[in-house]
Amino acid sequence: DVTLTAEAGYVAPRNDTEAALVDIWSEVLGFKNDVIGVHDNFFELGGNSLLAVNLMSKINHEFSFSFPLSILFKASNIAQLSQMIGNKIDFTFDVLVPLQEKGTKTPIFGVPGIGGSILSLQPLSSALGVDQPFYGLQTVGLDGKEPILESIEAIAALNVEKVLSVQKTGDFRLIGHSFGGVVAFEMARILTRQGKKVSSLVLIDSFAPQVIQQNPKSNDTELLCELCSVVADLFDVGLALDPRQLATIDWSDQVKTILEQMKTHNLEMDKGQFEILFNIYRVNQDSYHTYHPASKLKKTDLHLFTAVNANLDIGEDYGWNELVEKPVSIHPVVGDHFSMMERENVKEIAKKLYHIDK
């Protein structure tokens, strides 16, 4: 249940662009188009990273733009998006995106999961409050223009460069979800080698690389089915995907078949956007399987938040005690690998983070 509120109250669309955007938002979010005002915030209306994929796909198609998902942190309401479209303002991609710039606390730098979109971190940033600066580090290549970085070390090195452009000294605080936890771990290693202090490293349901490497890498068709199954499961949709059957047709037809199935369940994504997402997913999977930390992480407290609904047989530390000098602190959290990052469950993570800081 979502309560529709806006700081300035309801304001109806004032031009054709705003009216078209209201129609798109209403379709994606499941509200009547006379309910959403032009100043309503996408996230406050219940928007999340998956709905954002559908939203931006429809907006880019309607207006012939190429906005990335992270545009929603710069223009989170219809009035702002309409202005950018009307003025033909293109959005410059940057790895570092401020989710919350204001606040007196030491900044947090967050790394998202294997898909690379920082929108998944928005609920956590919101739960931490307006006094907590929070910066997301999105994956290079999400705009479909820059080549995707092919190793954990390269991703972490660029992320550290971006972090130091915001915070040069003091205690550094890093958070990573899933694949992002491995990147955050390598970032902590780089910072400590540079003589910096990482006061806290928080990994959210992230598996140590040697745990992942115990399983064989999937081929492209298997990865395609895995990716689509994850997306479908998050929307409580069942897709009939058979990797063996898909493998009998060429790659272009595999993608077409997948997209057609997704569209029948209102999980619409254009082919170009989907291929960008898949390529990031594939390259990041490869980098996970080839990452071998050169040394243990020293002088840093590592906190691991684990999903209580996971039912995994890999040890409660997910393999991280092998890679750190100080014992890992483990914090079980309600939810599964993905739902623990949703609005209600991240409140529990936020409360524990407050305690860790103290």
C-alpha positions in Angstrom: 0.0 0.0 0.0 1.3 3.4 -1.0 0.1 6.8 0.1 0.5 9.4 -2.6 2.0 12.5 -1.2 3.9 15.4 -2.7 5.6 18.4 -1.0 3.6 20.9 -3.1 0.4 18.8 -3.2 -1.2 17.4 -6.3 -0.4 19.3 -9.6 -2.0 18.1 -12.8 0.0 17.9 -16.0 0.4 21.3 -17.7 1.6 20.4 -21.2 1.6 17.5 -23.6 5.0 16.1 -22.4 3.9 16.0 -18.8 0.6 14.4 -19.8 2.5 11.7 -21.7 4.8 11.1 -18.8 1.8 10.8 -16.4 0.3 8.1 -18.7 3.6 6.2 -18.7 4.1 6.5 -14.9 0.5 5.4 -14.3 0.9 2.3 -16.5 4.2 1.3 -14.8 3.2 2.0 -11.2 -0.3 0.8 -11.5 -2.2 4.0 -10.6 -4.9 5.9 -12.4 -3.5 8.7 -14.5 -5.5 11.3 -12.6 -3.9 10.4 -9.3 -0.2 11.0 -10.1 0.9 14.7 -9.9 3.9 16.2 -11.7 5.7 16.8 -8.5 5.3 13.3 -7.0 8.5 11.4 -6.4 9.0 8.1 -8.3 10.4 6.4 -5.2 7.8 7.7 -2.8 5.2 6.3 -5.2 6.6 2.8 -4.7 9.1 2.8 -7.6 12.0 0.5 -7.4 14.9 -0.6 -9.6 12.9 -3.1 -11.6 10.0 -0.8 -12.3 12.5 1.9 -13.3 13.8 -0.4 -16.0 10.3 -0.6 -17.5 9.7 3.1 -16.9 12.8 4.3 -18.6 12.3 1.9 -21.5 8.9 3.4 -22.2 10.1 7.0 -21.8 13.1 6.6 -24.0 11.0 4.9 -26.7 8.3 7.6 -26.5 10.7 10.6 -26.6 13.6 9.1 -28.5 16.0 9.7 -25.6 18.6 7.5 -24.1 18.2 8.3 -20.4 20.0 5.9 -18.0 18.2 4.6 -14.9 20.2 6.9 -12.7 18.4 9.9 -14.2 15.8 9.3 -11.6 18.1 10.7 -8.9 18.5 13.9 -10.9 14.9 14.1 -12.1 12.7 12.0 -9.7 9.4 13.6 -10.7 7.5 14.3 -13.9 8.0 18.0 -13.9 11.8 17.7 -13.8 11.9 14.9 -16.5 9.6 17.0 -18.7 11.9 20.0 -18.4 14.9 17.9 -19.4 13.0 16.4 -22.4 11.7 19.8 -23.5 15.2 21.4 -23.3 16.7 18.4 -25.0 19.1 18.0 -22.1 21.1 14.7 -22.4 22.3 13.1 -19.3 26.0 12.6 -18.8 26.9 9.2 -17.4 29.1 9.1 -14.3 30.2 6.2 -12.1 29.6 8.2 -8.9 26.0 9.2 -8.3 24.9 11.1 -5.1 21.8 9.5 -3.7 21.9 11.8 -0.7 24.4 14.6 -0.7 23.4 16.5 2.4 24.2 15.5 6.0 26.8 15.8 8.7 27.8 12.1 9.0 30.7 10.4 7.3 29.7 9.5 3.8 28.8 6.0 2.8 29.8 4.7 -0.6 27.6 1.8 -1.9 28.2 -0.7 -4.7 25.2 -2.4 -6.2 24.7 -6.0 -7.2 25.7 -7.7 -10.4 23.3 -5.7 -12.6 25.2 -2.5 -11.7 22.3 -0.2 -11.2 22.4 1.9 -8.1 18.6 2.2 -7.9 18.7 -1.0 -5.8 20.5 1.0 -3.1 17.9 3.8 -2.9 15.7 2.2 -0.2 18.8 1.8 2.1 19.9 5.4 1.5 16.4 6.6 2.3 16.2 4.4 5.5 19.5 5.9 6.8 17.9 9.3 6.8 18.6 12.9 5.6 21.7 13.3 7.8 23.5 10.5 6.1 25.4 11.3 2.8 25.2 8.3 0.5 26.9 7.9 -2.9 26.3 5.0 -5.3 28.9 3.6 -7.6 27.3 2.3 -10.8 28.8 0.0 -13.3 30.7 1.4 -16.3 28.8 0.5 -19.5 25.3 1.0 -18.2 24.9 3.7 -20.8 25.8 1.3 -23.6 28.7 3.6 -24.7 31.7 2.8 -22.5 33.3 -0.7 -22.5 32.5 -2.8 -19.4 35.4 -3.2 -17.0 36.4 -6.9 -17.0 37.9 -7.5 -13.6 37.1 -6.8 -9.9 40.4 -5.0 -9.6 39.7 -2.6 -12.4 36.2 -1.8 -11.1 37.5 -1.3 -7.6 40.3 0.9 -8.7 38.0 3.2 -10.6 35.6 3.3 -7.8 38.3 4.3 -5.3 39.3 7.1 -7.7 35.7 8.4 -7.6 35.4 8.0 -3.8 38.6 10.1 -3.3 37.1 12.9 -5.5 34.5 13.3 -2.8 36.3 12.3 0.4 40.1 12.6 0.6 40.8 11.9 4.2 39.2 10.5 7.4 37.4 7.3 8.0 36.0 5.6 4.9 32.7 3.6 4.9 31.9 1.1 2.2 28.8 -1.0 1.5 28.2 -3.6 -1.1 25.3 -5.8 -2.0 25.9 -9.3 -3.5 28.5 -8.9 -6.3 29.0 -5.3 -5.1 30.3 -6.7 -1.8 33.3 -8.3 -3.5 34.0 -5.0 -5.3 33.7 -3.1 -2.0 36.1 -5.7 -0.4 38.7 -5.0 -3.1 38.1 -1.2 -2.7 38.9 -1.6 1.0 42.1 -3.4 0.2 43.2 -0.6 -2.2 42.4 2.1 0.4 44.2 0.4 3.2 47.3 -0.1 1.0 47.2 3.6 0.4 47.3 4.2 4.1 43.6 5.1 4.4 41.4 3.9 7.2 38.3 2.0 6.3 36.3 2.2 9.5 33.6 -0.2 8.3 33.1 -2.5 5.4 29.5 -3.8 5.2 28.6 -6.7 2.9 25.0 -7.5 2.2 24.4 -11.1 1.4 27.7 -11.2 -0.5 29.6 -14.4 -1.1 33.4 -14.7 -0.9 34.9 -15.3 -4.4 36.2 -18.8 -3.6 32.6 -19.8 -2.7 31.3 -18.7 -6.1 34.2 -20.4 -7.8 33.3 -23.8 -6.5 30.5 -23.9 -9.1 31.2 -24.0 -12.8 30.5 -20.9 -14.9 27.3 -20.9 -16.9 27.3 -20.6 -20.6 25.6 -17.6 -22.3 22.2 -19.3 -22.8 22.2 -20.5 -19.2 23.1 -17.0 -18.0 20.3 -15.5 -20.1 17.8 -17.8 -18.5 19.2 -17.1 -15.0 19.0 -13.3 -15.5 15.4 -13.4 -16.8 14.3 -15.9 -14.1 15.6 -13.5 -11.4 13.7 -10.6 -12.9 10.5 -12.6 -13.3 10.7 -14.0 -9.7 11.0 -10.5 -8.3 7.7 -9.7 -10.0 6.1 -13.1 -8.9 6.0 -14.1 -12.6 6.8 -17.6 -13.8 8.6 -17.8 -17.2 8.8 -21.1 -19.0 12.5 -21.1 -19.9 14.4 -24.1 -21.1 18.1 -23.5 -21.7 18.5 -26.7 -23.7 15.7 -25.7 -26.1 16.9 -22.1 -26.4 20.4 -23.3 -27.3 19.0 -24.9 -30.5 18.3 -21.4 -32.0 20.7 -18.6 -32.7 21.5 -15.9 -30.2 19.3 -13.2 -31.7 16.3 -15.5 -31.7 17.1 -16.5 -28.1 16.9 -12.8 -27.0 13.8 -12.2 -29.1 12.1 -15.3 -27.5 13.0 -14.1 -24.0 11.8 -10.5 -24.6 8.5 -11.8 -26.0 7.8 -13.9 -23.0 8.7 -11.1 -20.7 6.4 -8.7 -22.6 3.4 -11.1 -22.1 3.8 -10.5 -18.4 4.2 -6.7 -18.7 7.9 -6.9 -18.1 8.7 -4.8 -21.1 12.3 -4.0 -22.1 13.7 -3.0 -25.5 16.3 -5.2 -27.1 19.2 -2.7 -26.8 18.6 -2.1 -23.1 18.3 -5.8 -22.5 21.5 -6.6 -24.3 23.3 -3.9 -22.2 22.0 -5.5 -19.0 22.9 -9.0 -20.1 26.5 -8.0 -21.2 27.1 -6.4 -17.8 25.7 -9.5 -16.0 27.9 -11.8 -18.1 31.1 -9.8 -17.7 30.6 -9.3 -14.0 29.9 -13.1 -13.6 33.3 -13.8 -15.4 35.1 -11.3 -13.1 33.6 -12.9 -10.0 35.0 -16.3 -11.2 38.5 -14.9 -11.9 39.0 -12.7 -8.8 41.7 -13.9 -6.4 42.6 -11.4 -3.7 46.4 -11.0 -3.4 46.3 -10.7 0.4 44.0 -10.6 3.4 42.2 -7.4 4.4 43.8 -5.9 7.4 42.7 -3.5 10.1 39.1 -3.3 8.9 35.9 -4.4 10.6 33.9 -6.5 8.2 30.2 -6.8 8.8 28.2 -9.4 6.9 24.4 -9.1 6.7 22.9 -12.4 5.7 19.4 -13.3 4.5 17.6 -15.5 7.0 15.5 -17.1 4.2 18.5 -18.2 2.1 18.9 -21.8 3.5 22.4 -22.1 2.1 25.0 -24.7 3.2 28.2 -22.6 2.8 28.9 -21.6 6.4 27.5 -18.6 8.2 30.4 -16.3 7.2 30.0 -17.0 3.5 33.7 -17.7 3.2 34.9 -14.2 4.3 36.8 -15.2 7.4 39.5 -16.7 5.0 40.1 -13.3 3.5 40.3 -11.0 6.6 42.5 -10.8 9.6 39.7 -9.7 12.0 36.8 -12.1 12.6 33.7 -11.3 10.5 30.7 -9.9 12.4 27.5 -11.6 11.1 24.0 -10.0 11.2 21.0 -12.1 10.0 18.3 -10.0 8.3 14.7 -10.8 7.4 14.2 -11.6 3.7 15.9 -13.4 0.9 18.8 -12.2 -1.3 16.7 -9.5 -3.0 13.9 -8.8 -0.6 16.3 -7.9 2.2 17.1 -4.7 0.1 13.4 -3.7 -0.1 11.9 -0.8 1.7 10.6 -2.5 4.8 13.6 -4.9 5.4 16.4 -2.3 4.9 15.1 -0.5 8.0 16.5 -3.4 10.0 19.8 -3.0 8.2 19.8 0.7 8.9 19.2 0.2 12.6 22.1 -2.2 12.8 24.3 0.2 10.9 23.5 3.0 13.4 24.7 0.6 16.2 27.8 -0.3 14.3 28.7 3.3 13.9 28.4 3.9 17.6 
